[in-house]
Amino acid sequence: MMFDLTKQERGLTSEGWENYRKMLLDRYPSRSSEENFQHAARQAYIGLGFALFAAAIEQVDTTPMEGFDSDALDSMLDLPARGLRSIVMLPVGYRDADNDWLVNLKKVRRPWGQLISEMT
């Protein structure tokens, strides 16, 4: 559907575009639904990163969250009926600095060398 919409909106017709479409149609439908879910989950984290960055630029607080009961959330939002499953949540808003006991505590992060592997 997105290929057709993009082609229509851009008036795009090219051999490269059609070859890319064919490659995707040959690859993804033959995968298991779990394999496609895992791929989509990794793709969602790309969007999550952009959302976190955009919120930070706008000085809006965010907290990416895993570890929630995804089955319960999926059921509440009726996601299975839409062929969807949750993997991460992103609360967005402004902190209540007067009632946030963490707001003035020093941030604690792993040292650079423990987080990043440099390759030369």
Secondary structure as GFF3:
##gff-version 3
##sequence-region A 1 120
A	DSSP	alpha_helix	2	10	.	.	.	ID=ss1
A	DSSP	alpha_helix	15	27	.	.	.	ID=ss2
A	DSSP	alpha_helix	33	57	.	.	.	ID=ss3
A	DSSP	beta_strand	61	62	.	.	.	ID=ss4
A	DSSP	alpha_helix	70	76	.	.	.	ID=ss5
A	DSSP	three_ten_helix	80	82	.	.	.	ID=ss6
A	DSSP	beta_strand	92	93	.	.	.	ID=ss7
A	DSSP	three_ten_helix	97	99	.	.	.	ID=ss8
A	DSSP	alpha_helix	112	115	.	.	.	ID=ss9
###
